[in-house]
Amino acid sequence: MKPLMILWLFFNFQVFNAAAQEPTVLTAAEKAEGWELLFDGESFRGLRKLAEGGWEIKDGMLLATPIPHGKQMDIITERQFGNFELTFEFALSENTNSGVKYLVTNNYKSQKGAYLGLEYQILDDINYRYPERGNLRSVASLYDLITADPAKTVSAFGQWNTAKITVNGNLITHWLNGDKVVEYDRSTSSFAALIRDSKYKDLQGFGKAKKGHLLFQNEGTPIAFRNIKIKEIKIE
């Protein structure tokens, strides 16, 4: 059996034997507040795979599956969102490298057809090592741009983490397990400077989209998501 498949089976065993699965439902209070499910725990309704395969649904979880050809296999929301509060749970495994992108569009002239956006990094900070810009690509960071608060708390492999992303105009925050770990204003000159010094420097207008898809990454390592919920924020 190939090492990657062994890793996948071990990860699935860890997750399936973690805390009892919580149902993917909205409470009456959440419905009254305007929350919606983006993943119903049973189907791909409302989601679109950018490549054939790459994901499966089991026990209320959205699971990345092994990639046989080495190409990234992401999944996006059919809908686009502007101002919102997004919450989701994720479970890491050894060497997990994934992420959730938001305000995602595919209209960059230099990378036609590529779905790109700002990214909430999901990573095994202990074992996975980027050859460059490591801290800027740590879990809950704004990928390649802003490092998450180093005092963040991350759950053990196979245990659930709770993440939140808020977009309110130009003010954006990342949360991890109840703590705010990133905050930035994308209208500032300092944010523009971060873009110029990053891998996005050649993408005109990167990070400025007023609305876009949400994207969940499968880069070839195990990751599980569940309880993906969103509440749109109406700006008066």
Buried (B, 14 or more C-beta within 10 A) or exposed (E): EEEBEEBBEBBBEBBEEBEEBEEBEBEEEBEEEEBBBBBBBEEBEBBEBBBEEBBEBEEBBBBBBBBEEEEEBBBBBEBBBBBBBBBBBBBBBBBBBBBBBBBBBBEBEEEEEEBBBBBBBBBBBEEBEEEEBEEBBBBBBBBBBBBBBEEBEBBEBBBBBBBBBBBEEBEBBBBBBEBBBBBBEBEEEEBEEBBEEBBBEEBEEBBBBEBBBBBBBBBBBBBBBBBBBBBBBEEE
